[in-house]
Amino acid sequence: MSEVVLIVDDDPVQRRLLEAMVQSFGYQTITAEGGDAAIGLLTGPGDRRIDAVVLDLVMPDLDGRGVLARIGEAGLNIPVIVQTAHSGIDTVVSAIRAGATDFVVKPASPERLQVSLRNAFANKALAGELQRLKHRQDGTLTRQSLPLTDPRGDVRPLEDIERDAIRFAISHYRGQMSEVARRLRIGRSTLYRKLEGLGLEEDVPA
């Protein structure tokens, strides 16, 4: 089943354009015309599945930052890509600090939005695999095995955590790269791009 993307925008024209764009990537879509409606879909009763959110920052009711705050308060682990009409660094930093995964400048280009969604789903899958890898036959994987914080107690960069997780998976599945990719829930091509980007080519068995 393909991933489900919630599109939140008070402009009906923008909603329809984004909906068509996201569906052309092969994903399912749900739409909300404002922040309050989006929170209702994300936290309301039922088992509605939402894998990512494309969120406009400027809306008349509950704006994008308010939605991000509510998502954080609810403890939801859903990647959020915000849309901003301005690419100013202050706007972007503010959104990322509020919990956004990535941003696109309106009007979003199909290529940029598709890359953002792919990265969001890949990172979400990797985070899920990190949680699964913590569980062993005798309990959970210790922080010393896959540390999420550095010696000062600060959260380590995602690239470092990814590097450790991929190395662990390669070792755990004895270098069977198809199985490594399957367990990380990413494609083989994505896995090899990550290996190259993280400098892990030497960890791949000959």
C-alpha angles and dihedrals in degrees: 000000000000122000120271118231123197112213115202118189132132091213108087093203092053090046092054093046092050092044092054091045095050092045089052087060089060098257130125118241141212121184135210126188095213148001097272092052090048093053089049090056094044099046104021125110121283135055099276108162118225118171101178142001130223102201132190111219098210115060131144099236117032106358128215095269090051090052091050090051092051091048089053093047090051091051093235116165098207123135112241124200110195126210117218130180089213129055094203113143093233092058093047095046091048091053094046091049089051089058107273117147097207142339140228128198115237126280087041116214115230092236094052095045093047092052091048092052093046091051092046093053093044092051092045090052091048092050089051091050090051088057092048092048089057090068116082134169091267098041134286132346109259125237087247090063097048106006116199093189134049124237090275092056095251119137109260120238114272091240091060092048091047090050092053093045094050092046089050092049092049090051095041094051093040096244095303094149096191089056092044090054092045093050092047087048094232131114121263091246090053090048092052091047089053091048090054095043093048094044094245100131091115091058091064111096115242 
